[in-house]
Amino acid sequence: MKKKVLSLLLCGAMVLSLAACGSSTSSSSSSDSSSDADTSSSSDGQKVYAIVPKSAGNPYNEKEVEGFTEIIEANGGKVVVSYPEDATADAQITCINSLISQGVDSIAVAANDENALQAVLEDAMAAGIKVSCLDSSVNAASRETFANQAGVTEVAQALCDAVYDIAGGEGQWAIVSASSQATNQNAWIDAMKEIMANDSKYASLELVDVQYGDDEPELSTTVTQALLTNYPDLKVICAPTTVGIAAAAKVLQDAGSSCKLTGLGLPSEMAEYIGDDDAHSCPYMFLWNPIDLGKLSAYISLALVDGTITGAAGDTFSAPELDTDYEVTEASDGGTEVILGAPFKFDPSNIEEWKSVY
């Protein structure tokens, strides 16, 4: 009787674990979602490549998944997309534990926390699963390498110069970020602070506040409204998050605010707000192509699984769809990374062209 009760409890725990992680699977023959599909590479000979985005319903994350899936399927692999229930490390840990039990060949994760995933990702690597990250990194001990959308300094410098330009070189500015634990956001913000502190060019700019919208439209809207109330002389908001910038753009434009916006955004979401006149809230912004970032992550996963690279600095691999050969380089945290490229500027001259792309 005790064995029967124990068996029922274990089954219930497995069901709860799967329910907490919104997984979907796709293969080269089908893109239909099925959380119960067999993802073991040993069952049909296909290698299985998993991706764990920050959260579901985030258009930027979905574009990353699109690029990742395209490359994996084109190379004969099977894709597992495992969306956490919310944008937290705990939700991602649930997803990763499920993927370990499924016996996938690789996991690529866009981390919601730099350090909180270490134990579960170490478990994955100990099980022979190749672990990398994209967009937002985990610490060096938790990964084999990182698909970085752009160098931290390059992104920070572009944003600093945009704030300086839009503010006219002086005045108050603020930041609307994603979550307070997001690795990439914190790295960019810290680098911006350092750049401004060490260059007298920015001496007349005052960073008055950093607010966190947790990559949720409603909260990002609320914190933007609070900034306008608390700082009536605010000149610029910088939002280095696609969810935050879209929410802030609407708040500013609907209010007819003199405060302007820059940051990192999706052209498709920001086109109506891009303009260099009083009617538009965002003169210009930056981003890279998240589809290409997903493709780069896929190429890294393929190369790790087939042994082309180990993730060590100096390793090289080809990415035909990106028309580039990439090299794994040392990262500032002691690990390694592969950099996609420099951030791209979107302004009134090109936003119409790009809004239909992503």
C-alpha positions in Angstrom: 0.0 0.0 0.0 2.9 2.4 0.9 4.5 1.7 -2.5 1.3 2.5 -4.3 0.8 5.8 -2.4 4.5 6.7 -3.1 4.0 5.9 -6.8 0.9 8.2 -7.0 2.8 11.0 -5.2 5.7 10.8 -7.6 3.4 10.8 -10.6 1.6 13.8 -9.3 4.9 15.7 -8.8 5.9 15.0 -12.4 2.5 16.3 -13.6 2.9 19.5 -11.5 6.4 20.0 -12.8 5.3 19.8 -16.4 2.3 22.0 -15.8 4.5 24.8 -14.4 6.5 24.9 -17.6 4.7 25.7 -20.8 6.7 23.5 -23.2 6.1 23.1 -26.8 7.9 20.8 -29.2 8.5 20.9 -32.9 10.4 18.8 -35.4 11.4 19.2 -39.0 8.1 17.6 -40.1 5.8 19.6 -37.8 5.7 22.7 -35.7 2.6 21.8 -33.7 2.9 22.2 -30.0 2.7 19.0 -27.8 4.0 19.1 -24.2 3.8 15.3 -24.1 5.8 14.5 -27.2 8.8 12.2 -27.0 11.9 14.4 -27.1 14.5 11.8 -26.5 17.2 11.7 -29.2 17.6 8.0 -28.8 14.0 7.2 -29.9 14.3 8.2 -33.6 17.9 9.2 -34.0 17.2 12.9 -34.1 19.2 15.2 -31.8 17.0 17.3 -29.6 17.8 21.0 -29.1 15.9 22.9 -26.4 15.5 26.7 -25.9 14.2 28.3 -22.7 13.2 32.0 -23.3 12.7 34.5 -20.6 8.9 34.3 -20.8 5.9 33.6 -23.0 4.2 36.3 -24.9 7.3 38.4 -25.3 7.6 39.3 -29.1 11.3 39.6 -28.9 11.7 36.1 -27.3 9.4 34.7 -29.9 11.5 36.0 -32.7 14.6 34.4 -31.1 12.7 31.1 -31.0 11.8 31.6 -34.7 15.4 31.9 -35.7 16.6 29.1 -33.5 13.9 26.7 -34.8 14.6 27.5 -38.4 18.3 26.6 -38.2 17.9 23.5 -36.0 15.2 22.1 -38.3 17.1 22.9 -41.4 20.0 20.8 -40.0 17.8 17.8 -39.2 17.3 18.4 -35.5 14.2 18.4 -33.3 13.4 21.6 -31.3 11.8 21.9 -27.9 10.6 25.3 -26.9 10.1 25.5 -23.1 8.4 28.8 -22.0 8.5 29.4 -18.3 5.2 30.4 -16.7 6.6 33.8 -15.8 9.8 35.8 -16.1 11.5 34.4 -13.0 14.5 32.1 -12.3 12.3 29.7 -10.4 10.0 29.2 -13.4 13.1 28.6 -15.6 14.5 26.1 -13.2 11.3 24.1 -13.4 11.6 24.1 -17.2 15.2 23.0 -17.2 14.6 20.2 -14.7 11.9 18.9 -17.1 14.3 19.1 -20.0 17.0 17.2 -18.1 14.5 14.4 -17.4 13.6 14.3 -21.1 17.2 13.8 -22.0 17.6 16.6 -24.6 21.0 17.0 -26.2 21.4 20.8 -25.6 19.7 23.6 -23.7 20.0 27.3 -24.7 18.6 29.6 -22.1 17.9 33.4 -22.0 18.4 33.8 -18.3 16.1 35.7 -15.9 18.9 35.6 -13.3 22.6 35.4 -13.6 23.3 33.1 -10.7 20.1 31.4 -9.7 20.2 28.8 -12.5 23.7 27.6 -11.7 22.8 24.4 -9.8 20.3 23.2 -12.3 22.5 24.0 -15.3 25.4 22.2 -13.7 23.1 19.2 -13.3 22.3 19.5 -17.0 26.0 19.6 -18.0 26.7 16.7 -15.6 24.1 14.7 -17.5 25.9 15.3 -20.8 23.7 18.1 -22.0 25.4 21.0 -23.8 24.5 24.3 -22.2 24.7 27.7 -23.7 22.8 30.9 -23.3 21.5 33.7 -25.5 20.4 37.3 -25.0 20.9 37.3 -21.2 23.8 35.4 -19.8 24.2 33.1 -16.8 27.5 33.1 -14.9 30.6 31.5 -16.4 30.3 28.3 -14.3 26.8 27.7 -15.6 27.4 27.6 -19.3 29.7 26.5 -22.1 29.4 29.7 -24.0 27.0 32.7 -24.6 25.4 34.0 -27.8 25.7 37.7 -27.1 23.7 40.1 -29.3 26.3 42.8 -29.1 29.2 43.8 -26.9 28.2 45.4 -23.6 30.4 48.4 -24.2 29.1 49.0 -27.7 25.4 48.9 -26.6 26.1 51.1 -23.6 28.0 53.7 -25.7 25.2 53.9 -28.2 22.6 54.5 -25.5 24.8 57.0 -23.7 25.2 59.0 -26.9 21.5 58.8 -27.7 20.6 60.2 -24.3 23.1 62.9 -24.7 21.9 63.8 -28.1 18.2 63.8 -27.4 18.6 65.7 -24.1 20.7 68.3 -25.8 23.7 67.4 -23.6 22.1 68.3 -20.2 19.2 67.7 -17.9 17.5 64.8 -16.1 17.1 61.3 -17.5 15.9 58.0 -16.2 15.9 54.3 -17.1 13.0 51.8 -17.4 14.6 48.4 -17.3 13.3 44.8 -17.3 13.8 42.9 -14.1 16.3 43.9 -11.5 18.0 40.5 -12.0 18.3 40.5 -15.8 22.0 40.0 -16.6 22.1 41.9 -19.9 20.1 44.9 -18.6 22.3 45.3 -15.5 25.4 45.0 -17.6 24.3 47.7 -20.0 23.1 50.0 -17.2 26.4 49.6 -15.2 28.4 50.2 -18.4 26.4 53.4 -19.1 27.0 54.7 -15.6 30.7 54.0 -15.9 30.9 55.7 -19.3 29.1 58.8 -18.1 31.1 59.0 -14.9 34.4 58.8 -16.7 33.8 61.3 -19.5 33.2 65.0 -18.8 31.1 65.2 -21.9 28.2 63.8 -19.9 28.7 65.9 -16.8 25.6 67.9 -17.2 23.3 64.8 -17.5 21.7 63.6 -14.3 20.4 60.0 -13.9 17.6 60.5 -11.5 16.1 57.0 -11.3 16.1 53.4 -12.5 12.8 51.7 -12.6 12.0 48.0 -13.3 9.0 47.0 -15.4 9.8 43.2 -15.2 9.2 43.0 -19.0 5.5 43.3 -18.3 3.6 45.9 -20.3 1.3 46.9 -17.4 4.1 47.4 -14.9 6.3 49.1 -17.4 3.4 51.5 -18.1 3.0 52.2 -14.4 6.6 52.9 -13.7 6.8 55.2 -16.7 3.8 57.2 -15.5 5.4 57.4 -12.1 8.6 58.8 -13.6 6.7 61.6 -15.3 4.9 62.5 -12.1 8.0 62.3 -9.9 10.3 64.2 -12.2 8.4 66.9 -14.1 11.7 68.2 -15.7 12.6 64.8 -17.0 14.1 65.1 -20.5 14.8 61.5 -21.6 13.9 58.0 -20.7 16.1 55.2 -21.8 14.5 51.7 -21.9 17.0 49.0 -22.9 14.2 46.4 -23.1 11.7 45.8 -26.0 8.7 45.5 -23.7 9.6 48.5 -21.6 10.3 50.8 -24.5 7.0 50.0 -26.2 5.1 50.7 -23.0 7.0 53.9 -22.3 6.5 55.1 -25.9 2.8 54.9 -25.6 2.7 56.6 -22.3 4.8 59.5 -23.5 3.0 59.9 -26.8 -0.5 59.6 -25.4 0.3 62.2 -22.8 1.9 64.5 -25.4 4.9 64.7 -23.0 8.0 66.7 -23.8 10.1 63.9 -22.3 11.5 61.8 -25.1 12.6 58.2 -25.3 15.3 55.9 -26.6 16.5 52.4 -26.0 16.2 49.0 -27.5 13.0 48.1 -29.3 11.3 46.0 -32.0 10.6 48.0 -35.2 7.2 46.4 -35.7 6.1 47.6 -32.2 7.8 51.0 -32.3 7.1 52.3 -35.8 4.2 54.5 -34.8 6.3 56.2 -32.1 9.5 56.8 -34.1 9.8 60.4 -35.3 11.9 63.6 -34.8 8.9 65.9 -34.2 6.7 66.7 -31.2 4.0 64.2 -32.3 6.3 61.2 -31.7 7.8 60.1 -28.5 11.0 58.3 -29.7 13.4 60.1 -32.1 15.4 56.9 -32.7 16.3 53.6 -31.0 18.6 50.6 -31.4 18.4 46.8 -31.6 19.8 43.9 -33.4 17.8 41.2 -35.2 16.5 38.8 -32.6 15.8 36.3 -35.4 19.5 36.3 -36.2 20.4 36.0 -32.5 18.2 32.9 -32.3 20.0 31.6 -35.4 23.4 32.2 -33.9 22.3 30.4 -30.7 21.2 27.5 -32.8 24.5 27.3 -34.6 26.3 27.3 -31.3 24.0 24.5 -30.0 24.7 22.4 -33.1 28.4 23.0 -32.9 28.5 22.0 -29.2 26.6 18.8 -29.8 28.5 17.7 -32.8 31.9 18.6 -31.2 32.9 21.3 -33.6 33.4 23.6 -30.5 33.7 23.0 -26.8 33.0 26.6 -25.9 36.6 27.5 -25.3 38.1 30.8 -26.5 39.5 30.4 -30.0 37.0 27.8 -31.1 35.5 28.6 -34.5 32.4 27.5 -36.4 30.5 28.5 -39.5 27.0 30.0 -39.6 26.0 29.8 -43.3 22.6 31.5 -42.9 24.3 34.4 -41.2 27.0 34.4 -43.9 29.7 34.6 -41.3 32.3 32.4 -39.6 32.3 33.1 -35.8 35.0 32.8 -33.1 34.4 32.1 -29.5 36.0 34.8 -27.5 36.7 35.5 -23.8 33.9 37.3 -21.9 34.3 39.9 -19.1 33.0 37.4 -16.5 35.7 34.9 -17.1 33.6 32.7 -19.4 33.3 32.8 -23.2 30.9 34.4 -25.7 30.1 34.7 -29.4 29.1 38.3 -30.4 26.4 38.6 -33.1 27.4 42.2 -34.1 27.0 45.9 -33.3 23.6 47.5 -32.4 21.7 48.9 -35.4 20.0 52.3 -35.3 16.3 52.6 -36.3 15.1 56.1 -37.1 12.5 57.8 -39.4 14.6 57.1 -42.4 14.4 53.3 -42.1 11.7 52.4 -39.7 9.1 51.8 -42.4 11.4 49.3 -44.2 12.1 47.4 -41.0 8.7 47.3 -39.3 7.6 44.5 -41.6 10.7 42.4 -40.9 10.4 42.0 -37.2 
